């Protein structure tokens, strides 16, 4: 498959150990076997998460183990132990699955994880985020390469029709597992999946056209991100792991997209979040700052404060966690003389003291 060869060459993966998330569904099962067939000398390991949400989950994981053994591919089953959620099941299961995969990769010094997301996944994600009213960053959906928790996520099949996976498995006389959740109409993704054929039939808006629109949005997003990174590096001061500050007039001069991206990135960093805050919350924060409605707010585990002509993003200390014995601010200044005479708001002082 040329798309896979091009992907491997583009990102210089010819000798890179790769982990694959393999559920037993047609997409993930075929993806690891396609790589194995095209690059037999490439170090590959397949990882299957037994989520325990269905009685058949362990049987499905064992089936994957059997196929991987048949093809000589290293395979491990990762178990999601503990109490399972009763609400937001799809979202929490996805987070648990990623956490298990990431932890295994970290423990075994593998930095690249291949995911089998395809053309329809991209289109479904776009429609789901459109339904939530998200902006350019959400509508850009998935990229073919990204980094999360120091793991490089690879999605070589984003522009591939999912029927390719089933055709590949049929040619190799292999069965795949049908996920029962795909028939559950309570899940928004399933609703979007079933809506796609109707959308194309009635409007001509196909998954391919959505993917093309996503690519254009990703190009715009890349420009905004590059500009934002330059601003963060040159205009924003970082206070250890406890906060950021920027001249408020500088903040007001930014384009709205830059405000959205930069504030989201800083809050994600200081708040130690997996994702930036939700768009509606972030846009509300920006509006209140621009209009002078409020000079102190909280979002994403951060205090956002306007003081001394600056905008501050400060780690919010949780009151239910006891603070260790620590030095006073005067002692801190003696150890950090460059801070002497510098205005630092009280919440940042507390955060810096606790950090030390």
WOPEFEN-V788037 format. One record per residue. N is the residue number from 1. RES is the residue in one letter. OMEGA is omega as a letter, one per 20 degrees, with the letter a starting at -180 (999 if undefined). D_FIRST is the distance of its C-alpha to the first C-alpha in whole Angstrom. Layout:
{{N;RES;OMEGA;D_FIRST} {N;RES;OMEGA;D_FIRST}}
This chain:
{{1;X;a;0} {2;X;a;4} {3;X;r;6} {4;X;r;6} {5;X;r;7} {6;X;a;9} {7;X;a;10} {8;X;r;11} {9;X;a;13} {10;X;a;15} {11;X;r;16} {12;X;a;17} {13;X;a;16} {14;X;a;15} {15;X;a;18} {16;X;r;19} {17;X;a;20} {18;X;r;18} {19;X;r;19} {20;X;r;18} {21;X;a;20} {22;X;a;19} {23;X;a;22} {24;X;r;21} {25;X;a;20} {26;X;a;16} {27;X;a;15} {28;X;r;16} {29;X;r;15} {30;X;a;12} {31;X;a;11} {32;X;a;13} {33;X;r;12} {34;X;r;8} {35;X;a;9} {36;X;a;12} {37;X;a;10} {38;X;a;8} {39;X;a;11} {40;X;a;14} {41;X;a;17} {42;X;r;16} {43;X;a;19} {44;X;r;18} {45;X;r;20} {46;X;a;20} {47;X;r;23} {48;X;r;24} {49;X;r;27} {50;X;a;30} {51;X;r;31} {52;X;a;34} {53;X;r;34} {54;X;r;34} {55;X;a;36} {56;X;a;32} {57;X;a;30} {58;X;r;31} {59;X;r;30} {60;X;r;27} {61;X;r;27} {62;X;r;28} {63;X;r;25} {64;X;r;22} {65;X;r;24} {66;X;r;25} {67;X;a;21} {68;X;r;20} {69;X;r;23} {70;X;a;22} {71;X;r;19} {72;X;a;21} {73;X;r;20} {74;X;a;22} {75;X;r;23} {76;X;r;26} {77;X;r;28} {78;X;a;29} {79;X;r;32} {80;X;a;34} {81;X;r;37} {82;X;a;40} {83;X;a;42} {84;X;a;39} {85;X;r;39} {86;X;r;41} {87;X;a;40} {88;X;a;37} {89;X;a;35} {90;X;a;32} {91;X;a;32} {92;X;r;34} {93;X;r;31} {94;X;r;28} {95;X;r;31} {96;X;a;32} {97;X;r;28} {98;X;a;27} {99;X;r;30} {100;X;r;30} {101;X;a;26} {102;X;a;27} {103;X;r;31} {104;X;r;29} {105;X;r;26} {106;X;a;30} {107;X;a;32} {108;X;r;29} {109;X;r;28} {110;X;a;25} {111;X;a;24} {112;X;a;20} {113;X;a;19} {114;X;r;16} {115;X;a;16} {116;X;r;14} {117;X;a;16} {118;X;a;14} {119;X;a;16} {120;X;r;19} {121;X;r;20} {122;X;a;20} {123;X;r;22} {124;X;a;24} {125;X;r;25} {126;X;a;26} {127;X;r;28} {128;X;a;30} {129;X;r;31} {130;X;r;32} {131;X;a;34} {132;X;r;35} {133;X;a;36} {134;X;a;34} {135;X;a;34} {136;X;a;32} {137;X;r;30} {138;X;a;30} {139;X;r;28} {140;X;r;26} {141;X;a;24} {142;X;r;21} {143;X;a;20} {144;X;r;16} {145;X;r;19} {146;X;a;22} {147;X;r;25} {148;X;a;27} {149;X;r;30} {150;X;r;29} {151;X;r;25} {152;X;r;22} {153;X;a;20} {154;X;r;16} {155;X;a;15} {156;X;a;11} {157;X;a;11} {158;X;a;14} {159;X;a;13} {160;X;r;11} {161;X;a;13} {162;X;r;14} {163;X;r;14} {164;X;a;10} {165;X;a;11} {166;X;r;14} {167;X;r;12} {168;X;a;10} {169;X;r;14} {170;X;r;16} {171;X;r;14} {172;X;r;15} {173;X;r;18} {174;X;r;18} {175;X;r;20} {176;X;a;20} {177;X;r;23} {178;X;a;24} {179;X;a;26} {180;X;a;29} {181;X;r;30} {182;X;r;27} {183;X;a;30} {184;X;a;33} {185;X;r;34} {186;X;a;36} {187;X;a;32} {188;X;a;32} {189;X;r;28} {190;X;r;28} {191;X;r;31} {192;X;a;28} {193;X;a;25} {194;X;a;28} {195;X;a;29} {196;X;r;26} {197;X;r;26} {198;X;r;30} {199;X;r;29} {200;X;a;27} {201;X;a;29} {202;X;a;32} {203;X;a;31} {204;X;r;28} {205;X;a;26} {206;X;r;23} {207;X;r;20} {208;X;r;19} {209;X;r;22} {210;X;r;23} {211;X;r;20} {212;X;r;21} {213;X;r;24} {214;X;r;23} {215;X;r;22} {216;X;r;25} {217;X;r;27} {218;X;r;25} {219;X;r;26} {220;X;r;29} {221;X;r;29} {222;X;r;28} {223;X;r;31} {224;X;a;33} {225;X;r;32} {226;X;r;33} {227;X;a;36} {228;X;r;37} {229;X;r;36} {230;X;r;38} {231;X;a;41} {232;X;a;41} {233;X;a;41} {234;X;a;44} {235;X;a;46} {236;X;a;46} {237;X;r;48} {238;X;r;46} {239;X;a;49} {240;X;r;48} {241;X;a;45} {242;X;a;48} {243;X;r;48} {244;X;r;47} {245;X;r;49} {246;X;r;49} {247;X;a;52} {248;X;r;52} {249;X;r;53} {250;X;r;50} {251;X;a;48} {252;X;a;49} {253;X;a;48} {254;X;r;45} {255;X;a;43} {256;X;r;42} {257;X;r;38} {258;X;r;39} {259;X;a;42} {260;X;a;39} {261;X;a;37} {262;X;r;39} {263;X;r;41} {264;X;a;39} {265;X;a;37} {266;X;r;41} {267;X;r;41} {268;X;a;38} {269;X;a;39} {270;X;r;43} {271;X;r;42} {272;X;a;39} {273;X;r;37} {274;X;a;34} {275;X;r;34} {276;X;r;36} {277;X;r;39} {278;X;a;38} {279;X;a;38} {280;X;r;41} {281;X;a;43} {282;X;r;42} {283;X;r;43} {284;X;r;47} {285;X;a;47} {286;X;r;46} {287;X;a;49} {288;X;r;52} {289;X;a;51} {290;X;a;51} {291;X;a;54} {292;X;a;56} {293;X;a;56} {294;X;a;56} {295;X;r;56} {296;X;a;55} {297;X;r;52} {298;X;r;50} {299;X;r;46} {300;X;r;43} {301;X;a;45} {302;X;r;47} {303;X;r;50} {304;X;a;50} {305;X;r;53} {306;X;a;55} {307;X;r;58} {308;X;r;59} {309;X;r;57} {310;X;r;54} {311;X;a;51} {312;X;r;51} {313;X;a;48} {314;X;r;49} {315;X;r;48} {316;X;r;50} {317;X;a;52} {318;X;a;52} {319;X;a;55} {320;X;r;55} {321;X;a;54} {322;X;r;57} {323;X;r;57} {324;X;r;58} {325;X;a;61} {326;X;a;60} {327;X;r;62} {328;X;r;64} {329;X;r;62} {330;X;r;65} {331;X;r;64} {332;X;r;61} {333;X;r;62} {334;X;r;64} {335;X;a;60} {336;X;a;58} {337;X;r;61} {338;X;r;59} {339;X;a;59} {340;X;r;63} {341;X;a;64} {342;X;r;60} {343;X;r;60} {344;X;a;58} {345;X;a;58} {346;X;r;59} {347;X;r;56} {348;X;r;54} {349;X;a;57} {350;X;a;57} {351;X;r;53} {352;X;r;53} {353;X;r;56} {354;X;r;54} {355;X;a;51} {356;X;999;53}}
